[in-house]
Amino acid sequence: MAGTFEELIADAETADVTGWGFDWLDGRASEERPPWGYARLLAERWAAAHAALDLDTGGGEVLAEATAFPPVAVATEAWPPNAAEATARLHPRGVAVVRTTAGEPLPFADGGFDLITSRHPVAPDWPEIARVLARGGTYFAQHVGPASGFELIEFFLGPLPEQRRGRDPRAETDAARAAGLEIVDLRAARLRIEIHDVGAVVYLLRKLIWWVPGFTVERYRDRLRDLHEQIRREGPFVAHSSRHLIEARRS
């Protein structure tokens, strides 16, 4: 998007960053999609389930793409603005939205769901997932993989070699197995991100608050200006995300 540095910054600072939609970035940034088509697969799984739970649903954007819901349909979300948005989006379609608190047990009975799904969960609690899954039930999710967006993150924070090793799918599958789950499928993809203006950077860092903790425009104004000038000289800032699709079953 054309504009001066100050205009782009001001536009991004006033943008609504609630929910998990990224429509504001249309024309300003793009991210390659994983090859498996998670939203379509999730919709198929939910249509066939009897009791399904979507963890960390955000504003319910991905779940709302499903065309059919099971008799028992529940979603959880911890962040209040997202929970309110998910409630408005999903309640009319028969999905109950439950506020949760990070680090606390899920407020559901043992074995209550034959399907648990999640797109980009914050920190999967494998013992709790195994507990609320029915025997023979499935966990089906798309996780953020290691070093996602780190070219941008390290532009602001410098090298982060230890953090780059987080979210390793092998470590996650080991933790799932330790909780009593069988890994049925695991696929991984590395995907290209192109960022076309500094406003998109501000939007992303306001929305994905764990990328650059404590981010504010004033705190990082000099670095933002450096990035603005770099994009003007060299074209889009290129980063990469990683995703993995994981399916696990409780025996």
C-alpha positions in Angstrom: 0.0 0.0 0.0 1.4 3.4 -0.9 1.9 6.0 1.8 4.4 7.8 3.9 6.0 6.1 6.8 3.8 8.1 9.2 0.6 7.4 7.2 1.2 3.6 7.1 2.0 3.5 10.8 -1.1 5.6 11.8 -3.3 3.3 9.6 -2.0 0.2 11.3 -2.2 1.5 14.8 -5.9 2.0 14.5 -6.7 -1.3 12.8 -8.9 -3.8 14.7 -6.7 -6.8 15.7 -9.3 -8.9 17.5 -10.1 -12.4 16.2 -8.0 -14.6 13.8 -9.0 -13.0 10.6 -6.3 -11.3 8.5 -8.4 -9.6 5.8 -6.8 -6.2 6.7 -3.6 -7.5 5.2 -5.1 -8.1 1.8 -2.7 -6.4 -0.7 -0.2 -5.6 2.0 1.1 -9.0 3.0 0.6 -12.6 1.8 1.4 -16.0 3.2 1.6 -19.3 1.3 -1.0 -21.8 2.4 -0.2 -25.3 3.6 -0.9 -27.9 0.9 -3.4 -30.0 2.9 -6.2 -27.4 3.3 -6.9 -27.5 7.0 -10.3 -25.7 7.0 -11.8 -28.1 4.5 -10.5 -31.1 6.4 -11.8 -29.7 9.7 -15.2 -29.2 8.2 -15.3 -32.8 7.0 -14.3 -34.1 10.5 -16.9 -31.9 12.3 -19.7 -33.1 10.0 -18.9 -36.7 10.9 -18.5 -36.3 14.6 -21.0 -36.8 17.5 -19.4 -34.5 20.0 -16.6 -32.1 18.9 -14.4 -29.5 20.7 -12.4 -26.8 19.0 -9.6 -25.5 21.2 -8.2 -21.9 21.0 -10.8 -21.1 18.4 -9.9 -17.4 18.2 -12.9 -15.5 16.9 -14.3 -18.7 15.5 -13.3 -17.8 11.9 -12.0 -21.2 10.8 -14.7 -23.2 12.6 -17.4 -21.1 11.1 -16.4 -22.3 7.6 -17.8 -25.7 8.5 -21.2 -26.4 6.9 -22.5 -29.0 9.4 -22.0 -29.3 13.1 -22.4 -32.3 15.4 -25.1 -32.7 18.1 -22.6 -31.6 20.7 -20.5 -28.7 19.4 -18.2 -26.7 21.7 -15.3 -24.2 21.2 -12.9 -22.7 23.8 -11.1 -19.4 23.8 -9.1 -17.6 26.5 -8.7 -14.0 25.3 -11.9 -12.1 26.1 -12.2 -10.0 22.9 -11.8 -13.2 20.8 -14.3 -15.1 23.0 -16.9 -12.4 22.5 -16.3 -12.5 18.7 -16.5 -16.3 18.6 -19.7 -16.2 20.6 -21.4 -13.8 18.2 -20.2 -15.9 15.2 -20.8 -19.4 16.5 -23.7 -19.3 18.9 -26.3 -18.7 16.2 -25.0 -21.9 14.6 -25.4 -24.0 17.7 -21.8 -24.0 18.9 -21.3 -23.2 22.6 -18.2 -21.0 23.3 -16.5 -21.5 26.7 -14.0 -19.1 28.2 -11.0 -20.9 29.5 -7.8 -19.8 31.3 -4.4 -20.8 30.1 -2.7 -23.4 32.2 -5.9 -24.6 33.9 -7.7 -27.9 33.3 -10.3 -28.0 30.6 -13.8 -27.5 32.1 -15.1 -30.8 30.6 -15.7 -34.3 31.8 -13.4 -37.2 31.0 -14.0 -38.8 27.6 -16.6 -36.2 26.6 -15.6 -35.7 22.9 -14.9 -38.0 20.0 -13.2 -35.2 18.1 -10.9 -32.4 19.3 -9.6 -29.9 16.8 -7.5 -26.8 16.9 -5.9 -24.4 14.4 -2.7 -22.9 15.8 -3.2 -23.8 19.5 -1.2 -21.6 21.9 0.3 -24.5 23.9 -1.3 -27.9 23.5 -1.9 -29.5 26.9 -1.6 -33.2 25.9 -2.7 -34.8 29.2 -5.9 -32.7 29.2 -6.5 -33.4 25.5 -6.1 -37.1 26.2 -8.4 -36.9 29.2 -11.4 -35.3 27.5 -11.1 -37.5 24.4 -13.3 -40.5 24.3 -11.6 -43.9 23.7 -11.1 -44.2 19.9 -11.4 -40.4 19.7 -9.2 -38.2 17.5 -7.2 -35.0 17.9 -6.9 -33.3 14.5 -5.1 -30.0 14.4 -2.8 -27.6 12.5 0.1 -26.3 14.7 2.5 -23.5 14.2 5.9 -25.1 13.7 9.5 -24.0 14.6 10.9 -20.6 13.7 7.7 -19.2 12.2 8.2 -15.6 11.2 11.6 -15.5 12.7 13.2 -13.4 9.9 10.8 -10.6 11.1 11.1 -11.3 14.8 14.9 -11.3 14.7 14.9 -8.1 12.7 13.6 -6.5 15.9 15.1 -8.7 18.6 18.3 -10.0 17.1 19.4 -13.7 16.8 17.3 -16.1 18.9 18.9 -19.5 18.4 17.3 -21.2 21.4 13.8 -20.0 20.6 14.1 -21.2 17.0 14.1 -24.7 18.3 10.7 -24.4 19.9 7.5 -25.9 18.6 9.4 -28.9 17.1 6.8 -31.4 15.8 8.9 -34.3 17.0 8.9 -33.0 20.5 5.1 -32.4 20.3 4.5 -36.0 19.1 6.7 -37.3 21.8 4.6 -35.4 24.4 1.4 -36.6 22.8 2.6 -40.2 23.0 3.6 -39.7 26.6 0.0 -38.6 27.4 -1.3 -41.9 25.9 -2.1 -40.9 22.3 -1.2 -42.7 19.2 0.2 -40.6 16.3 -1.8 -41.4 13.1 -0.5 -38.7 10.8 2.1 -35.9 10.8 2.9 -33.6 7.9 5.0 -30.4 7.8 5.3 -27.5 5.5 7.6 -24.4 5.2 5.8 -21.4 3.7 6.7 -18.1 2.2 5.5 -14.8 3.7 5.8 -11.5 1.7 5.3 -8.2 3.6 4.8 -5.1 1.3 4.7 -2.2 3.7 5.6 -1.3 7.3 1.9 -0.9 8.3 1.5 -4.7 7.8 4.4 -5.2 10.1 2.8 -3.1 12.8 -0.5 -4.9 12.4 1.1 -8.3 12.7 3.1 -7.3 15.8 0.0 -5.9 17.4 -2.0 -9.0 16.7 0.7 -11.7 17.3 1.8 -10.2 20.6 4.2 -13.1 21.4 6.3 -12.4 18.3 7.9 -9.3 19.8 6.8 -9.1 23.4 6.1 -5.6 24.6 6.0 -4.2 21.0 4.9 -0.6 20.6 5.4 1.7 17.7 7.2 4.2 19.9 9.6 1.6 21.3 10.6 0.3 17.9 10.1 3.4 15.8 13.7 3.6 14.6 13.7 -0.1 13.6 10.3 0.3 11.9 11.7 3.2 9.9 14.7 1.1 8.9 12.4 -1.6 7.7 10.2 0.9 5.8 13.3 2.1 3.9 14.5 -1.4 3.2 11.1 -2.3 1.6 11.2 0.8 -0.5 14.7 0.0 -1.7 14.5 -3.8 -2.1 10.8 -4.8 -2.4 8.8 -7.0 -0.1 10.3 -8.2 3.2 10.4 -12.1 2.9 10.0 -14.3 5.9 8.8 -17.9 6.3 6.2 -19.7 8.5 6.1 -23.4 9.3 3.0 -25.5 10.0 2.4 -29.1 10.8 -0.7 -31.1 10.5 -1.1 -33.6 13.3 -3.6 -36.4 13.9 -3.6 -38.4 17.1 -5.9 -41.1 18.5 -6.8 -42.2 22.0 -6.7 -45.9 22.1 
